[in-house]
Amino acid sequence: MTGIDMGAVAADTTAVLERLGAAARARGLAGTAERLVEAVRRLADGRIVVVVCGEFNRGKSSLVNALVRRPGLLPVDVLQTTSVVTTLAWGPQDAATVHLRDDSGGVRQQEVPFTELADYVAESANPGNRLRAELLDLRLPSEALTGGTVLVDTPGIGGVFPEHTAVTTAFLASADAVVFVGDMTSPLSAAELRFLRRAVAATAAAEPPATESAAADPAAAADPAGPGAPGSGGLLVVLTRSDQADAETRRAMLDNTRAKLADLTGGRDGGPAVLAVSTRARLRHLAAAGTRPDAPASPDGTADPTSGYPAFESALRGLLRRRRASLLLARPLAEADAAVTALLQPLEAEREALARETDETLARLRASAEAGQREAAGARRSGAEWRTELRTELRKLRNALTGSLHDDLDAVWERICNELLHEESLQDDPDRLATEVASAYAAVAGATAHRAESELRTLVADFARQHRIGIGPVGEGRIAAPEPVRLDPDLGSGRPPGPMMPVSRDGSFGASMGAAVGGMLFGPAGAAVGGAIGLVAGLLRGLGAVREQELQARRRNLRDQLTLVRSRQQRVITEGLRSLLDTAAEQAERELDSLLRQQDESAQETVTRLRAAADSTRAEAGARHKVLTEEHAALVAAGREVARLAALVAEVVDGEHATADEDDRADVANGENGENGTDGAGGGPEVAGQ
């Protein structure tokens, strides 16, 4: 089956939007024209954000280097490397910009050469991000970045740096698709599965809401796939270091990973695709072929068969193809369908008027024009009522979300006080405690943003359905991760004065009691033995008391520090939610105003045309009818084109058309079954960098 050319679909969609926009401007329908221009702009932007994430030391940065065919571009090391989020997008030549936060709280941009990237993103060169880098933006001419694809290399999760986990968790909200990097030599851990659950939720939140039909709600972007269709998710799982396992081990690890993911997603579609790769084998082929941006994967121009990358890249292309169709094309086509309806209605009204030649019909048309005027006035009055109602509903939602956020933050604090502070292993390792606390607050920030977006979509969709108007989704954004948690293990530390006094006291008491009991039972010899036994028991009891005092003191110290952290984290997350909701309210009101203006324009034009038809002579009506027929035919043809393109988009999202040729599909099957020929990959482990 021949794959659908999504570039051609996007180009055809842009062309039909521009034709409809020109028709709207020619007829003076400024509101409709503005909406079509905005649809073209959104389609032209065309960005698909692919977040590459996973635990530290899984080879994420090496994998990104291999995808863009630039070995050594991002720094890699056997130690944790990436400490700052790095984005890679297409550009005609190499360019790097680092975003640095200054002392005033603002952000400045600074151009840096590629040779100095490690100075900002490597933990060893920029420990604790002391340079205060917030983002590294790279532009380079790579085929993997064409079509609006943006790769995001994130810090590793679950390491010794709490800020890394927090940054990566919070960044998930901006993901259109996620590539999760695991390890062929290590089954997915409980921490990785918890993170994958958040990744599944993030990519599901990016899906446009489903509607019954474009005609019922023309401005809402439909999800033709639905929750259970192939490609409805945006997650792809890759297991690196496949060259370090034999074929049987690879198959067993792939089956184990798929089973865990199917359980995590409730068995839907069998779970996300899971593939095995050897980055080391791919980088060896790239070194042999040269590092030109357009260099083939091997010297003879064929894809390297041993790395598993052909299957991985084919699966990634298919995933991005479906995400582009679902996220970038469905809404512009729905907007085009709505514009066709808005442009056709006045024409059809005038054609009907011109087809009637009797005075009775003309009188009815004049009465219809007057009724249309009243209807337009009523729509304006309804618009004011709708705006008030929308503001009320948004205010109720704000109160509900704020209350839920406070409950979640209270639950985090209760867990910190009742669980984390009572784990001796965490008291002895403040860095681990800081990681747990930072991850808990980052998870609340991400979950709150996801909940806010979901509730906003539902509210706006219900509002639009109730009033039969088409308001698109609002509230896209994320809540920034709170500041990293820092705990001072030595603050207020030290034993209380005279720590050995309880030990000496309990030892002496034990010795005395033991000697007395032993003496009464066995005489002088029993007194000696009993005294020794009593001494040891007393000393152990005294040491236990000292240890308990130390734990209580450390617990109070850590609780005092975390009390200050609590207020800062709550303030950052609460302000982030308020900003997200304020922006969403502004978007919703602008969208409502635009729709009301479009409806009013269409109604006013209908009235004008009905009056013109009533005043026309029969001879003038004949000539006008010919012009209207031509306009009508052009709009009907545009409507058919919109329907054709929407059907193609639905087929791509539904998975009815392959995204690559038969060879690509065979590569994907081989990769998922672990048959990527890594036995001949050569000796030595691949680089384990971030």
Residue, then its C-alpha position, 0 to 999 in steps of 0.5 A: m500500500t502506498g503511504i500518504d504524502m503528509g507534506a502534500v496533505a499539509a500543502d493542499t490544506t494550506a492552499v485551500l485555507e488561503r483560497l477560502g481566506a481570499a474569498a472571505r476578504a473579497r466579500g468583506l468578511a474580516g472575521t472569517a478571513e482572520r480565523l483562516v489566516e491564523a489557521v495557516r499560521r498554526l499549520a506553517d509553524g508545524r512543530i512537533v516536540v519529541v522529548v527524549c527521557g529516561e533514567f541517568n546513564r541510559g545513553k539518551s544523549s548518545l542516542v540523540n547524537a546518532l539520530v541527527r548523525r552528529p557523533g560527539l555533538l552532545p557531551v556523553d560520559v559514563l557519569q551523569t552528564t546532562s544537567v540542562v534541557t537541550t532542544l535541537a531544531w533544523g537550521p541551515q547552519d550550526a548555531a547554539t543559543v544558551h538561555l541564562r537567568d541573570d541576578s534580576g530574575g530575567v533571562r538573557q540569550q547568548e550565542v555559543p560555539f558548539t565546542e563549548l556546549a559541555d560548559y553549560v550542559a555537563e554536570s562536571a563542567n557546570p555543577g549544580n547549574r551554577l551558571r544558571a542555564e535554563l535552556l540550550d537551543l541548537r540549530l543544525p542541518s539534519e534530516a532528522l529535524t526536517g518537517g518541524t521536528v524538535l528533539v529535546d534532550t533532558p536530564g536523567i531521572g532518578g539520579v543523585f541530583p534532585e533538580h534533574t528529576a524535577v526539570t525532566t518531570a515538569f518538561l513532560a507537559s510540553a511533549d507532543a511525543v516521548v521517546f523513553v530510553g531504557d537499558m537492554t541489560s536492566p529490566l524497567s524499574a518501579a521508578e521508571l514505570r512511575f515516570l512512564r505513567r506520567a509520560v503516557a498521561a502527558t502525550a494523551a493530554a496533547e491529543p485534540p478532543a474528539t467530536e461527533s463530526a466537523a459539521a456539529d462542532p466545526a471549530a473543534a479539532a477531532d481525534p479520528a483515532g479515538p482512545g483505542a485506535p493505533g497510534s493514539g498514543g505518543l510514546l515510543v520505548v527504546l532499549t539501548r545496549s542491545d549488543q550486550a545481550d544475545a538474541e534469546t536475552r533480547r527477546a526475553m527483555l523485549d517481551n518483559t518490557r512490553a508486558k509491563l507497558a501493556d499493564l501500565t496502559g491497561g492493555r490498550d493496543g498492546g502498549p507502546a512500541v518497544l525496540a532494541v538498538s545499539t547506539r555504538a553500532r550506529l555511531r561506528h557506521l556514521a564514523a565510517a560514512g563521514t559526519r556530513p549532515d547528508a551522509p548515508a548510514s554506511p559507506d555503500g549508502t545502505a542502512d546499517p543492519t546491526s544497530g537496530y536504528p533503521a527499525f527505530e527511525s522507521a517507527l519514529r517517523g510513523l509515530l511523528r507522522r500520526r502525531r502531525a496528522s492528529l495535532l497539526l492538521a485536524r483543526p485547520l481542516a475543521e476551520a476550513d469546513a466552518a469557513v465553507t459553511a459561513l461563506l456558502q450560507p449567504l450565497e445560498a440565501e441570495r440564490e434562492a431569492l433570485a430563483r423566485e420571481t413573484d411579488e409574494t416571494l419578494a415580500r417574503l424575502r423582505a420579511s426574512a431580511e427583517a427577521g435576520q436583522r432581529e436575529a443578528a441583534g439577538a446574537r449580539r445580546s446573547g454574546a454579552e450573556w455568553r461572555t458573562e456566563l463563560r467568566t462565571e464558569l472559569r471562575k468556578l473552575r479556578n476555585a475548584l482547581t486551586g482547592s484541589l492544588h492545596d489538597d495535593l500540596d497538603a498531601v505532599w507535606e503530610r507524606i514528608c512529615n509522616e513517611l519520609l522524615h521517619e525513614e532512617s535511610l533518608q535521614d542519613d542521606p539528605d540528598r536522597l531525601a531532597t530528590e524525593v521531595a523535589s520529585a513530589y512537588a514537581a509531580v504536583a506541578g505537572a499533574t496540576a497543569h495536566r488537570a487544568e488543561s483537561e478541565l479547561r478543554t471539557l469546560v470550553a467544549d461543553f460551553a460550545r456544545q450548549h450554545r452551538i458555537g465552536i470554541g477551540p481548546v484553550g489552556e495549553g501550557r505548563i507550570a514551571a518546576p519549583e526550585p531544586v530542594r537543598l538540604d544541609p545535613d550538618l545544620g544543627s547537627g551534633r550530639p547533645p551535651g554529655p552524650m555518653m552520660p546515659v550510656s555510663r549511667d545505664g551501664s553502671f545500673g546494669a552492672s549493679m543489678g546483674a551483680a546483685v542477682g548473680g550474687m544472690l543465686f550463685g554466690p561470688a562467682g555469680a555476682a561477677v558473671g551477672g555484673a558483666i552481663g548486666l554491664v553489656a545490657g546496660l551499655l546497649r540500652g544506653l547506646g540505643a537511647v543516644r541513637e534515638q536522641e540523634l534521630q529526633a534531633r536530625r528529624r527536627n532539623l530536616r523538618d525545619q528546613l523543609t518547612l521553608v521549602r514548603s512555602r517556596q514550592q507552594r508559592v511557585i506552583t500556585e502562581g504557575l496555576r494562576s498564570l495558566l488559568d489567566t492566559a486560558a481565560e484571555q484566550a477563551e474570551r478572544e476566541l468567543d469575541s472572534l466567533l461572535r464577530q464572524q456570526d454577526e458578519s454572516a448574518q448582516e451579509t445575509v440581510t444585505r443580500l436578501r434586500a438586494a435580491a428583493d430590489s433587483t429586476r428580473a434581468e439583473a437577477g439572471a446575470r447575478h444568478k450566473v455569478l453566484t452559481e460560479e461562486h457557489a461551485a467554487l465553494v462546493a469544490a473547496g468543501r469537497e477538497v476539505a472532506r478529502l483531506a480530512a479523510l486522509v488525515a483520519e486514515v493516517v491517525d487510524g493507522e490504515h496507511a503505512t508511513a513507510d514502504e514495505d522495507d521500512r515495515a520489515d525493519v520495524a518488525n525485525g527491530e521489535n523481535g530483537e533480530n537486529g543482528t547485533d551479534g556482529a557489532g564488535g567488542g566493548p560497551e557503547v558510551a553510556g552518556q546521558 
